[in-house]
């Protein structure tokens, strides 16, 4: 099949099927638990000691997972609990 025919076929498919949603999960629902290296990376981004981060991350998750608070409120709570001076 020529490149032009391939492109036409792909374009035809994309016109017939439009993407309605993309689901990302990072919380042991669809994917595995975060590794120690993942936790260290998140701790680094949050400016939190990596030894303390997993406890805060998990302790504060239930209201976020239930939908009681949004992502901004969850991460603000994590940072405040770590004592990094977030207002």
Order of alpha helices (4+ residues) and beta strands (2+ residues): alpha-alpha-alpha-alpha-alpha
